[in-house]
């Protein structure tokens, strides 16, 4: 058994009718995400895979690869709120072209996102110890939780890390170009 196979992917929900969501809980979750070969860890809040609403904290470290996916078969809506850190939401066309990005950070205009079932998307943590709270329609089934397109490498595949690095590089280049264009437009406006 490899280290990745022996390290948990998710922690069970607290066994209580009233389960406080504590700083201690998320602190331990963040610590485990730093140790995880996947660089992320889930803390389930829902008690069963059969729950109609899946609720969880997801602790993420930069470098984790969340496969681009959607939740169309079966249809599941997904809502994410960033509690700590910084997260980039990336939306793709059906062909794998980036169509939209949103920087999500607590205390800012964009602190979360609600995603329709047909939208291919991923999340890229930009700061260590990024923590998000996720709500998704249930029930959960590992075999059909995510629709992963053919253009997206599977988690753990040799192509996954280069794909993520190229995606980040492309997004950084787009951001630099947009910043340069905004600066040039500002300079042109002041010159008039």
TIVEXZA-422028 format. One record per residue: residue in three letters; x, y, z of N, C-alpha, C, CB in turn; residue number from 1. Coordinates in pm, 1 decimal, decimal comma. Glycine has a CB too. Layout:
BEGIN
r	n_X	n_Y	n_Z	ca_X	ca_Y	ca_Z	c_X	c_Y	c_Z	cb_X	cb_Y	cb_Z	k
ALA	X	Y	Z	X	Y	Z	X	Y	Z	X	Y	Z	NUM
...
END
This chain:
BEGIN
r	n_X	n_Y	n_Z	ca_X	ca_Y	ca_Z	c_X	c_Y	c_Z	cb_X	cb_Y	cb_Z	k
UNK	83,1	-117,6	0,0	0,0	0,0	0,0	88,1	124,8	0,0	-94,9	-0,6	120,8	1
UNK	57,5	219,6	-90,8	136,2	341,8	-98,1	92,9	438,7	10,5	122,8	406,7	-236,2	2
UNK	176,9	542,2	32,4	143,6	643,3	133,0	10,4	709,2	99,4	255,0	749,5	142,6	3
UNK	-12,7	737,7	-30,0	-136,2	803,9	-70,6	-256,7	715,3	-41,6	-131,4	840,1	-219,6	4
UNK	-243,1	582,9	-59,8	-354,1	492,4	-33,4	-380,7	478,2	115,7	-326,5	356,3	-94,3	5
UNK	-280,6	494,7	200,5	-299,2	476,3	343,3	-341,5	604,6	414,9	-172,5	423,9	404,1	6
UNK	-326,4	718,7	351,7	-363,5	845,9	414,2	-511,8	871,1	386,0	-274,4	964,6	360,5	7
UNK	-589,5	910,7	486,5	-732,5	930,9	461,2	-757,5	1046,2	364,9	-806,0	956,5	592,0	8
UNK	-868,5	1037,3	293,8	-912,0	1142,6	202,8	-1007,0	1237,0	275,7	-980,2	1082,4	77,5	9
UNK	-1083,5	1178,9	369,8	-1183,8	1256,2	442,8	-1194,1	1206,2	585,6	-1320,8	1248,1	373,2	10
UNK	-1235,2	1297,4	672,2	-1259,1	1262,7	811,3	-1409,1	1247,9	831,9	-1199,4	1369,8	907,6	11
UNK	-1447,6	1151,8	913,9	-1588,3	1127,8	940,9	-1651,5	1247,2	1010,7	-1605,5	1002,3	1025,2	12
UNK	-1780,6	1258,8	992,6	-1856,2	1365,7	1058,5	-1855,7	1345,0	1208,7	-2000,9	1371,2	1005,9	13
UNK	-1863,6	1453,8	1283,0	-1876,6	1440,1	1427,6	-2002,0	1359,5	1461,8	-1881,4	1579,0	1495,1	14
UNK	-1992,6	1273,8	1562,4	-2103,4	1186,3	1600,3	-2186,0	1253,0	1709,5	-2051,1	1048,2	1647,9	15
UNK	-2264,6	1353,0	1668,3	-2346,7	1425,0	1764,7	-2466,1	1485,8	1692,0	-2264,0	1535,1	1837,8	16
UNK	-2576,7	1500,8	1763,8	-2694,2	1565,3	1705,0	-2670,3	1714,9	1683,7	-2817,1	1543,8	1794,5	17
UNK	-2589,4	1773,0	1768,3	-2547,8	1912,6	1752,5	-2395,7	1910,5	1749,0	-2603,5	2006,1	1869,8	18
UNK	-2340,9	1943,0	1633,0	-2195,9	1933,2	1613,6	-2136,5	2073,1	1593,4	-2162,7	1841,7	1491,9	19
UNK	-2072,9	2128,6	1694,9	-2009,1	2259,5	1677,8	-1898,8	2252,0	1571,2	-1950,3	2309,2	1812,7	20
UNK	-1891,0	2356,3	1492,3	-1783,5	2368,4	1395,1	-1680,6	2460,4	1459,2	-1834,7	2423,9	1254,9	21
UNK	-1570,8	2402,4	1505,0	-1477,7	2474,3	1590,5	-1345,8	2507,9	1521,7	-1450,5	2394,1	1713,5	22
UNK	-1276,8	2603,6	1580,1	-1142,5	2635,7	1531,3	-1049,6	2516,0	1548,7	-1085,7	2758,7	1605,3	23
UNK	-1067,3	2440,9	1656,3	-986,1	2321,3	1677,4	-1008,5	2220,7	1564,3	-1019,1	2256,9	1813,7	24
UNK	-1135,4	2199,5	1525,9	-1167,9	2106,6	1417,1	-1097,4	2146,5	1287,7	-1319,7	2101,4	1394,6	25
UNK	-1111,7	2273,9	1249,5	-1052,8	2315,3	1122,1	-901,5	2328,2	1132,9	-1113,4	2447,9	1076,0	26
UNK	-848,8	2358,7	1251,0	-703,3	2361,3	1270,1	-642,5	2224,0	1248,1	-668,4	2411,6	1410,1	27
UNK	-706,1	2121,4	1302,9	-658,3	1984,4	1281,5	-671,9	1944,5	1135,2	-735,6	1885,6	1370,5	28
UNK	-781,1	1987,2	1071,6	-802,9	1956,3	930,6	-694,7	2021,1	843,6	-942,7	2003,8	886,3	29
UNK	-664,6	2147,1	870,5	-560,0	2215,8	794,1	-424,2	2147,7	813,8	-551,5	2364,1	836,0	30
UNK	-394,2	2107,5	937,7	-268,0	2037,6	964,9	-261,1	1907,3	886,0	-252,8	2009,2	1115,9	31
UNK	-371,6	1834,5	880,6	-372,7	1708,8	805,2	-357,4	1733,6	655,6	-502,1	1631,6	832,2	32
UNK	-413,9	1844,3	604,8	-400,5	1874,2	462,0	-255,3	1901,0	425,2	-487,3	1994,8	424,0	33
UNK	-180,0	1958,7	518,7	-37,5	1984,1	493,3	40,5	1853,9	484,2	21,9	2072,9	603,6	34
UNK	-3,1	1751,7	556,0	64,7	1621,7	558,3	16,6	1527,5	448,1	44,4	1555,8	692,9	35
UNK	-99,4	1553,7	394,0	-159,7	1465,7	294,5	-81,5	1468,4	163,3	-305,0	1505,7	269,7	36
UNK	-59,0	1352,1	102,2	4,4	1350,4	-30,4	-77,2	1428,1	-134,6	23,6	1206,0	-77,2	37
UNK	-209,6	1440,4	-112,9	-297,4	1512,7	-205,0	-297,7	1663,1	-178,0	-439,3	1458,5	-195,0	38
UNK	-240,8	1704,4	-64,1	-237,6	1844,3	-21,0	-377,4	1899,9	2,9	-165,9	1929,3	-124,5	39
UNK	-469,0	1812,8	42,7	-602,5	1856,7	81,3	-667,8	1749,6	167,2	-689,1	1887,5	-43,3	40
UNK	-770,4	1792,0	241,5	-840,0	1700,8	331,2	-982,0	1752,1	351,8	-765,1	1687,3	467,3	41
UNK	-1076,9	1659,4	354,5	-1217,1	1691,2	380,0	-1255,1	1659,1	523,6	-1307,6	1615,0	283,6	42
UNK	-1339,6	1742,4	580,2	-1404,8	1713,3	707,5	-1554,3	1709,2	679,1	-1369,0	1820,8	818,9	43
UNK	-1609,4	1588,4	676,5	-1752,7	1575,3	650,4	-1831,0	1628,8	769,8	-1790,8	1427,4	621,6	44
UNK	-1939,6	1694,6	739,8	-2035,3	1736,0	840,4	-2159,4	1647,3	828,9	-2071,8	1886,6	824,3	45
UNK	-2195,2	1609,1	706,3	-2308,8	1518,3	685,1	-2273,5	1379,9	740,6	-2345,9	1509,2	532,9	46
UNK	-2372,1	1312,0	793,2	-2348,7	1186,3	865,8	-2340,9	1064,1	775,9	-2457,2	1165,5	966,6	47
UNK	-2391,7	1073,5	652,5	-2400,0	954,9	566,8	-2381,3	993,1	420,2	-2535,2	883,4	586,2	48
UNK	-2326,7	899,6	342,2	-2318,0	920,5	196,5	-2457,1	934,3	135,7	-2242,1	803,7	128,8	49
UNK	-2558,8	881,4	204,2	-2696,2	886,3	154,0	-2765,7	1019,4	182,4	-2776,3	774,1	214,7	50
UNK	-2702,4	1107,7	258,5	-2764,3	1236,6	290,4	-2798,6	1312,5	162,8	-2671,0	1321,1	379,1	51
UNK	-2915,5	1373,6	162,9	-2959,6	1448,7	45,2	-2880,2	1575,5	22,5	-3104,6	1483,2	57,9	52
UNK	-2817,4	1625,8	128,8	-2731,3	1743,3	118,6	-2596,6	1706,4	179,5	-2794,8	1868,5	190,6	53
UNK	-2492,3	1719,3	101,7	-2355,7	1690,7	147,1	-2293,4	1822,3	191,3	-2269,6	1621,9	33,9	54
UNK	-2240,9	1824,5	315,0	-2181,0	1945,7	370,6	-2043,6	1909,9	423,5	-2270,1	2007,8	483,0	55
UNK	-1943,8	1992,7	391,0	-1807,6	1959,3	432,0	-1716,7	2080,8	428,2	-1751,2	1849,9	343,2	56
UNK	-1614,3	2076,1	513,5	-1501,3	2166,8	502,1	-1398,4	2099,8	412,2	-1440,8	2202,2	642,7	57
UNK	-1332,5	2178,2	329,6	-1226,4	2127,4	244,7	-1104,2	2214,5	270,6	-1267,6	2127,9	92,3	58
UNK	-999,3	2154,7	327,5	-874,1	2224,9	355,6	-779,0	2198,8	238,9	-810,8	2178,2	492,4	59
UNK	-723,8	2306,2	183,9	-645,1	2297,5	60,7	-511,8	2368,5	75,7	-722,7	2356,7	-56,6	60
UNK	-410,5	2308,8	15,2	-277,7	2369,5	10,3	-242,1	2396,6	-136,1	-170,4	2277,0	78,4	61
UNK	-164,2	2502,8	-164,2	-119,5	2524,8	-301,9	-50,7	2399,7	-355,8	-24,0	2645,9	-309,5	62
UNK	-79,7	2369,4	-480,6	-22,1	2251,6	-545,5	-116,5	2133,8	-551,7	102,0	2210,5	-474,5	63
UNK	-228,4	2139,5	-476,5	-324,6	2030,6	-488,8	-391,8	2039,0	-625,4	-430,2	2036,0	-374,5	64
UNK	-425,1	1923,9	-679,1	-489,3	1918,9	-810,9	-631,4	1867,2	-794,8	-408,8	1828,9	-909,7	65
UNK	-725,5	1955,1	-820,4	-866,6	1917,0	-824,0	-903,7	1907,5	-971,2	-959,2	2020,7	-746,0	66
UNK	-932,9	1787,0	-1014,4	-962,4	1765,7	-1156,0	-1075,9	1857,0	-1201,6	-998,7	1618,4	-1182,2	67
UNK	-1062,2	1920,9	-1317,8	-1178,0	1989,2	-1373,4	-1292,7	1888,2	-1384,5	-1144,7	2053,0	-1512,9	68
UNK	-1411,7	1932,8	-1346,5	-1525,3	1841,4	-1341,5	-1654,8	1921,2	-1342,8	-1518,2	1751,1	-1216,1	69
UNK	-1762,4	1849,3	-1357,8	-1896,1	1904,5	-1337,9	-1977,7	1797,1	-1267,3	-1963,0	1948,3	-1474,6	70
UNK	-2099,9	1829,8	-1232,0	-2186,1	1735,8	-1159,6	-2317,9	1723,6	-1235,1	-2210,2	1782,5	-1011,7	71
UNK	-2311,7	1668,0	-1356,3	-2428,9	1663,3	-1443,8	-2501,4	1528,9	-1440,3	-2387,6	1693,9	-1585,2	72
UNK	-2428,9	1422,0	-1417,5	-2488,2	1286,9	-1421,2	-2458,2	1214,3	-1291,5	-2434,3	1205,3	-1542,1	73
UNK	-2537,1	1221,4	-1189,8	-2663,4	1294,2	-1177,9	-2641,5	1442,7	-1148,9	-2749,1	1232,4	-1068,3	74
UNK	-2746,4	1522,5	-1175,5	-2739,8	1667,6	-1157,4	-2720,9	1702,0	-1010,1	-2867,3	1735,1	-1212,2	75
UNK	-2615,9	1778,4	-981,1	-2589,5	1823,4	-844,8	-2540,4	1967,2	-849,4	-2485,6	1731,4	-774,2	76
UNK	-2606,5	2050,7	-772,6	-2559,6	2188,2	-760,1	-2456,0	2192,9	-649,4	-2677,3	2286,5	-731,1	77
UNK	-2363,8	2288,4	-660,1	-2253,0	2298,6	-565,4	-2236,7	2444,8	-524,7	-2120,6	2242,7	-627,1	78
UNK	-2225,3	2466,7	-393,9	-2200,0	2600,0	-340,7	-2074,3	2593,5	-254,5	-2322,6	2653,0	-258,5	79
UNK	-1984,7	2688,3	-275,9	-1858,8	2694,1	-201,8	-1843,9	2833,9	-142,8	-1737,0	2658,7	-293,7	80
UNK	-1805,9	2840,5	-16,2	-1773,3	2966,6	50,3	-1632,6	2954,9	107,7	-1877,6	3001,0	162,6	81
UNK	-1548,1	3053,1	81,7	-1411,5	3051,5	131,5	-1411,3	3111,9	272,5	-1315,1	3130,0	35,3	82
UNK	-1360,5	3034,2	366,3	-1356,3	3073,8	506,4	-1221,3	3138,5	540,3	-1382,0	2951,9	597,2	83
UNK	-1114,4	3087,3	480,2	-979,6	3139,8	505,1	-895,2	3117,4	379,7	-913,6	3071,1	630,6	84
UNK	-796,8	3203,6	360,9	-705,5	3187,1	247,9	-757,4	3253,1	122,3	-681,1	3041,1	221,5	85
UNK	-722,0	3194,5	9,6	-755,0	3251,6	-120,6	-769,6	3138,5	-220,8	-646,6	3353,4	-167,0	86
UNK	-875,3	3144,2	-298,9	-908,1	3035,2	-390,5	-944,7	3093,3	-526,0	-1024,0	2948,3	-335,0	87
UNK	-891,6	3034,8	-631,6	-927,8	3076,5	-766,5	-1025,8	2974,2	-822,6	-801,4	3090,4	-858,2	88
UNK	-1145,6	3020,7	-856,6	-1245,1	2937,6	-924,9	-1218,9	2952,4	-1074,0	-1393,8	2979,4	-887,3	89
UNK	-1211,4	2838,8	-1145,4	-1185,3	2841,4	-1289,3	-1298,2	2766,2	-1359,3	-1045,3	2778,1	-1323,5	90
UNK	-1361,1	2832,9	-1456,0	-1467,7	2773,3	-1536,6	-1414,1	2742,3	-1675,6	-1590,9	2867,8	-1545,0	91
UNK	-1457,5	2627,8	-1729,7	-1411,2	2582,8	-1861,0	-1528,8	2562,5	-1956,2	-1330,7	2452,5	-1847,9	92
UNK	-1500,7	2576,4	-2085,7	-1597,1	2534,8	-2188,3	-1596,0	2382,5	-2194,9	-1563,0	2597,8	-2328,7	93
UNK	-1688,4	2326,5	-2269,0	-1691,5	2181,2	-2285,9	-1564,3	2128,3	-2352,1	-1813,0	2141,0	-2368,3	94
UNK	-1491,7	2216,3	-2422,0	-1368,3	2177,2	-2490,6	-1243,7	2199,6	-2404,8	-1355,0	2254,3	-2620,5	95
UNK	-1259,8	2252,4	-2285,4	-1145,8	2271,1	-2196,0	-1081,9	2407,8	-2202,1	-1043,7	2170,5	-2225,8	96
UNK	-1145,4	2503,3	-2266,7	-1094,4	2639,4	-2274,0	-1142,9	2715,5	-2151,1	-1139,8	2709,9	-2405,6	97
UNK	-1053,0	2789,2	-2086,2	-1091,9	2869,5	-1970,8	-1184,8	2980,4	-2018,3	-967,0	2928,3	-1898,0	98
UNK	-1303,9	2987,5	-1958,4	-1402,3	3089,4	-1997,2	-1424,2	3195,0	-1889,6	-1534,1	3023,6	-2030,0	99
UNK	-1385,8	3165,0	-1765,7	-1409,8	3259,6	-1657,5	-1324,2	3220,5	-1537,3	-1560,6	3263,8	-1619,3	100
UNK	-1283,1	3320,6	-1462,6	-1216,3	3297,5	-1334,3	-1273,1	3394,4	-1232,5	-1061,6	3314,1	-1346,6	101
UNK	-1274,0	3351,0	-1107,9	-1315,8	3436,7	-997,9	-1219,3	3415,4	-882,8	-1462,8	3407,0	-954,7	102
UNK	-1166,5	3524,0	-830,5	-1083,1	3517,2	-711,2	-1176,8	3521,8	-591,7	-977,1	3634,0	-706,6	103
UNK	-1171,6	3418,2	-508,6	-1260,1	3406,9	-392,6	-1178,1	3420,6	-265,5	-1337,2	3271,9	-393,8	104
UNK	-1215,1	3518,7	-181,9	-1145,4	3542,4	-55,5	-1246,3	3591,7	47,3	-1029,0	3645,4	-73,2	105
UNK	-1233,6	3546,8	171,5	-1324,5	3596,0	273,5	-1305,9	3746,2	294,7	-1303,0	3520,4	404,9	106
UNK	-1416,1	3814,3	325,4	-1408,6	3957,7	352,6	-1396,6	4044,0	229,2	-1294,0	3985,2	441,0	107
UNK	-1412,4	3983,8	110,2	-1406,5	4060,2	-14,4	-1540,1	4047,5	-86,8	-1289,5	4010,9	-105,2	108
UNK	-1553,5	4117,7	-196,6	-1676,9	4113,7	-274,6	-1712,4	3971,1	-316,4	-1663,9	4202,4	-398,1	109
UNK	-1612,8	3894,3	-359,7	-1636,2	3755,8	-402,6	-1578,4	3660,7	-298,9	-1573,4	3728,8	-542,6	110
UNK	-1663,5	3607,2	-213,2	-1619,4	3514,2	-109,3	-1669,9	3372,7	-132,2	-1665,2	3562,5	25,8	111
UNK	-1748,7	3353,5	-237,1	-1801,3	3220,4	-265,8	-1857,3	3214,7	-405,9	-1908,6	3181,5	-164,8	112
UNK	-1904,4	3094,9	-441,1	-1959,4	3074,6	-575,2	-2062,5	2962,2	-569,5	-1846,4	3041,4	-678,2	113
UNK	-2166,0	2975,9	-648,9	-2267,5	2872,6	-665,8	-2256,6	2824,5	-809,6	-2412,9	2926,0	-632,5	114
UNK	-2239,8	2693,5	-828,3	-2208,1	2638,2	-960,2	-2320,5	2546,1	-1007,9	-2074,0	2561,4	-956,2	115
UNK	-2372,2	2573,4	-1128,1	-2476,2	2489,6	-1188,1	-2416,6	2354,5	-1228,9	-2540,2	2560,5	-1311,3	116
UNK	-2498,8	2250,8	-1235,2	-2449,0	2115,6	-1263,6	-2373,5	2099,8	-1396,2	-2563,3	2021,3	-1263,0	117
UNK	-2409,5	2178,4	-1499,3	-2349,5	2159,4	-1632,1	-2214,2	2229,8	-1650,3	-2445,0	2208,9	-1737,3	118
UNK	-2167,7	2303,9	-1550,6	-2046,7	2386,2	-1564,6	-1922,2	2307,1	-1524,6	-2058,0	2514,1	-1478,7	119
UNK	-1828,5	2292,0	-1620,2	-1697,3	2234,6	-1587,5	-1618,5	2338,1	-1508,7	-1619,2	2191,2	-1717,0	120
UNK	-1555,8	2294,7	-1399,2	-1485,3	2389,5	-1313,0	-1378,9	2318,7	-1231,1	-1583,5	2461,9	-1220,6	121
UNK	-1291,4	2400,4	-1172,9	-1193,5	2353,9	-1075,1	-1166,9	2468,2	-979,1	-1061,1	2305,3	-1143,9	122
UNK	-1094,3	2436,8	-873,4	-1053,0	2534,7	-774,8	-902,2	2522,9	-757,7	-1127,6	2514,1	-639,2	123
UNK	-835,0	2637,3	-749,5	-690,4	2640,7	-729,1	-662,4	2724,8	-604,2	-615,9	2699,2	-855,2	124
UNK	-612,4	2661,5	-496,3	-578,2	2740,6	-378,0	-452,8	2824,0	-405,2	-556,5	2648,5	-255,0	125
UNK	-459,9	2951,6	-366,4	-348,6	3043,1	-391,2	-266,1	3070,7	-266,4	-400,5	3172,9	-446,6	126
UNK	-321,0	3041,4	-150,2	-250,2	3064,0	-23,9	-249,2	2935,2	57,1	-316,0	3179,2	57,3	127
UNK	-142,9	2915,1	135,6	-143,6	2800,1	226,8	-263,2	2809,1	321,8	-10,9	2793,2	307,4	128
UNK	-308,7	2692,4	361,8	-418,7	2680,9	459,0	-546,8	2748,3	411,5	-377,0	2740,8	591,7	129
UNK	-578,1	2730,7	285,2	-706,4	2777,9	234,1	-814,9	2681,4	282,0	-705,1	2788,7	77,1	130
UNK	-923,2	2737,1	329,3	-1032,7	2657,2	383,8	-1163,0	2701,3	319,2	-1040,5	2670,5	538,5	131
UNK	-1235,3	2603,8	263,7	-1365,4	2635,6	206,8	-1471,2	2545,5	269,4	-1363,8	2619,8	52,7	132
UNK	-1592,8	2596,3	271,1	-1707,3	2517,6	315,3	-1789,3	2489,3	191,3	-1792,1	2592,0	426,2	133
UNK	-1819,1	2363,0	167,8	-1885,8	2319,3	45,8	-2018,2	2254,3	79,1	-1797,5	2222,6	-33,2	134
UNK	-2118,1	2286,7	0,8	-2249,6	2224,8	10,3	-2284,0	2174,5	-129,3	-2358,8	2325,7	65,1	135
UNK	-2322,8	2047,3	-135,5	-2353,0	1986,4	-264,8	-2469,5	1890,9	-247,8	-2229,3	1912,8	-322,8	136
UNK	-2551,2	1879,9	-352,0	-2660,0	1783,5	-348,8	-2604,3	1643,5	-329,7	-2743,8	1791,3	-477,5	137
UNK	-2675,2	1562,0	-255,4	-2640,8	1421,7	-237,0	-2740,5	1335,4	-312,1	-2638,1	1384,4	-87,0	138
UNK	-2733,9	1208,5	-293,8	-2635,0	1134,3	-215,9	-2500,9	1126,9	-287,5	-2685,7	994,0	-186,7	139
UNK	-2398,3	1083,5	-214,4	-2264,2	1070,3	-269,7	-2241,4	927,7	-317,6	-2158,2	1109,8	-165,5	140
UNK	-2185,9	915,7	-437,2	-2141,8	787,0	-490,9	-2008,4	811,7	-561,1	-2249,1	724,2	-589,8	141
UNK	-1906,0	740,5	-519,5	-1772,4	760,7	-577,9	-1772,1	737,8	-728,2	-1671,2	667,5	-512,0	142
UNK	-1857,7	651,2	-777,5	-1855,6	616,8	-920,0	-1914,4	725,8	-1008,7	-1930,9	488,4	-942,5	143
UNK	-2003,3	810,4	-955,1	-2063,2	911,9	-1041,5	-2072,5	1050,3	-975,5	-2200,9	867,0	-1083,5	144
UNK	-1987,4	1076,6	-878,0	-1990,2	1206,8	-811,3	-1948,5	1318,9	-905,4	-1899,4	1205,5	-689,1	145
UNK	-1851,9	1292,7	-990,9	-1799,3	1395,0	-1080,9	-1798,7	1341,8	-1224,0	-1656,6	1438,3	-1038,1	146
UNK	-1832,7	1431,4	-1317,1	-1812,4	1404,4	-1459,7	-1680,3	1470,8	-1495,5	-1933,1	1458,6	-1550,0	147
UNK	-1579,1	1390,4	-1525,5	-1446,9	1443,8	-1560,7	-1431,6	1433,1	-1712,7	-1330,6	1366,0	-1485,4	148
UNK	-1404,4	1545,6	-1779,7	-1392,9	1543,5	-1925,2	-1265,0	1473,9	-1971,2	-1397,1	1685,5	-1979,9	149
UNK	-1264,4	1429,1	-2094,6	-1148,6	1360,9	-2151,8	-1024,8	1449,0	-2159,0	-1182,0	1311,0	-2288,9	150
UNK	-1041,5	1580,4	-2165,7	-926,0	1671,1	-2176,4	-858,2	1696,8	-2042,1	-969,6	1803,3	-2236,4	151
UNK	-918,4	1652,7	-1932,3	-860,6	1678,2	-1799,6	-791,8	1552,9	-1747,2	-969,6	1724,8	-1700,2	152
UNK	-665,2	1562,6	-1709,4	-597,4	1446,2	-1651,1	-664,5	1403,3	-1521,2	-449,2	1477,5	-1625,7	153
UNK	-660,0	1274,7	-1495,9	-714,3	1221,3	-1370,9	-616,1	1249,2	-1257,8	-742,6	1068,6	-1382,9	154
UNK	-670,4	1265,0	-1137,9	-585,4	1285,0	-1021,2	-490,0	1167,1	-1007,6	-670,5	1302,0	-892,9	155
UNK	-363,0	1196,4	-983,0	-261,9	1092,5	-966,9	-195,9	1049,8	-1097,1	-323,0	973,6	-902,1	156
UNK	-251,8	1090,1	-1211,2	-191,3	1056,1	-1340,8	-64,2	1138,5	-1360,1	-291,7	1081,5	-1458,1	157
UNK	33,5	1085,4	-1434,1	158,3	1160,9	-1456,0	135,0	1297,2	-1522,6	253,7	1078,6	-1541,8	158
UNK	26,4	1309,1	-1598,8	-2,6	1434,4	-1669,2	-65,2	1540,8	-1579,3	-94,6	1407,1	-1785,5	159
UNK	-110,7	1502,1	-1460,1	-185,9	1594,1	-1374,3	-102,0	1714,5	-1330,7	-237,0	1520,1	-1251,5	160
UNK	17,7	1690,4	-1279,8	99,9	1801,7	-1231,1	138,4	1897,8	-1344,1	226,4	1747,9	-1163,5	161
UNK	187,1	1848,9	-1460,9	216,8	1943,9	-1569,3	92,4	2019,7	-1617,0	279,4	1870,1	-1687,0	162
UNK	-22,9	1952,9	-1617,9	-147,1	2020,0	-1657,6	-176,5	2135,5	-1562,2	-265,7	1919,9	-1659,6	163
UNK	-169,2	2109,6	-1430,5	-196,6	2213,2	-1331,0	-97,1	2328,2	-1344,4	-191,2	2154,3	-1188,9	164
UNK	31,8	2296,3	-1358,8	132,7	2401,7	-1371,8	110,3	2486,0	-1496,8	272,5	2340,8	-1375,0	165
UNK	75,2	2422,4	-1608,4	48,2	2496,6	-1732,0	-77,1	2582,2	-1718,8	33,1	2400,1	-1850,0	166
UNK	-178,9	2530,1	-1649,8	-300,9	2607,4	-1627,7	-269,6	2732,3	-1544,3	-408,8	2520,5	-1557,4	167
UNK	-194,2	2715,6	-1437,5	-157,2	2829,7	-1353,0	-74,0	2930,5	-1432,0	-79,0	2781,9	-1228,9	168
UNK	20,5	2880,8	-1511,9	104,8	2969,4	-1593,8	18,2	3047,7	-1692,7	213,1	2887,4	-1670,0	169
UNK	-75,7	2980,5	-1758,6	-163,7	3046,7	-1854,6	-249,7	3152,6	-1786,5	-252,8	2943,9	-1924,9	170
UNK	-303,2	3119,0	-1669,4	-385,7	3214,8	-1596,5	-303,6	3335,4	-1550,0	-451,7	3146,9	-1476,4	171
UNK	-179,2	3312,5	-1508,4	-91,3	3422,5	-1467,6	-59,7	3513,3	-1586,7	39,5	3367,3	-1406,3	172
UNK	-34,0	3454,2	-1702,4	-6,9	3533,5	-1822,6	-127,7	3617,7	-1861,2	32,8	3442,4	-1939,2	173
UNK	-248,5	3559,0	-1850,6	-371,0	3634,3	-1879,4	-385,7	3751,8	-1783,1	-494,7	3542,4	-1870,2	174
UNK	-358,1	3726,9	-1655,5	-370,2	3832,9	-1554,9	-269,2	3944,2	-1581,7	-350,0	3775,6	-1413,0	175
UNK	-146,5	3908,2	-1617,5	-44,1	4009,2	-1648,1	-83,5	4092,0	-1769,0	91,8	3942,7	-1672,7	176
UNK	-135,7	4026,4	-1872,3	-179,0	4097,4	-1992,5	-291,5	4194,2	-1959,7	-224,1	3998,4	-2100,6	177
UNK	-388,9	4148,0	-1880,7	-501,4	4234,6	-1842,1	-452,0	4353,0	-1760,1	-606,8	4154,9	-1762,0	178
UNK	-356,1	4330,4	-1671,0	-301,6	4439,4	-1589,3	-227,7	4540,6	-1677,1	-206,8	4383,6	-1480,7	179
UNK	-150,4	4491,7	-1773,3	-78,1	4581,2	-1863,4	-174,3	4662,5	-1948,5	16,6	4501,6	-1953,1	180
UNK	-282,4	4598,7	-1995,9	-381,3	4670,2	-2075,9	-451,6	4776,7	-1992,6	-483,7	4572,4	-2134,4	181
UNK	-484,4	4745,2	-1868,3	-549,6	4841,8	-1779,7	-456,5	4959,0	-1751,0	-592,7	4774,3	-1648,0	182
UNK	-329,2	4929,4	-1730,5	-231,6	5034,9	-1704,3	-214,7	5125,1	-1827,0	-96,0	4973,6	-1664,2	183
UNK	-210,8	5064,6	-1946,2	-198,6	5141,8	-2068,5	-322,3	5227,4	-2092,2	-175,1	5049,5	-2187,0	184
UNK	-440,5	5172,5	-2062,2	-562,8	5250,1	-2079,3	-569,1	5366,7	-1981,7	-684,6	5160,8	-2061,5	185
UNK	-522,1	5344,3	-1858,8	-517,5	5449,9	-1758,4	-420,0	5561,0	-1801,9	-475,7	5391,6	-1620,9	186
UNK	-304,8	5517,5	-1852,7	-205,1	5615,2	-1898,3	-258,6	5694,2	-2016,7	-73,2	5545,0	-1936,5	187
UNK	-329,8	5628,7	-2106,8	-387,3	5697,8	-2221,3	-494,9	5795,9	-2176,8	-445,2	5597,2	-2320,9	188
UNK	-570,4	5760,2	-2072,6	-675,9	5848,6	-2021,0	-620,5	5971,8	-1954,1	-763,2	5774,4	-1923,6	189
UNK	-505,7	5960,0	-1886,6	-445,3	6075,3	-1819,8	-371,3	6164,6	-1917,8	-350,5	6029,2	-1710,5	190
UNK	-334,2	6109,8	-2034,1	-259,4	6187,4	-2133,2	-353,1	6279,1	-2210,5	-184,3	6094,1	-2230,0	191
UNK	-480,3	6251,7	-2208,4	-574,5	6332,7	-2286,6	-607,5	6462,6	-2221,0	-700,3	6257,4	-2310,9	192
END
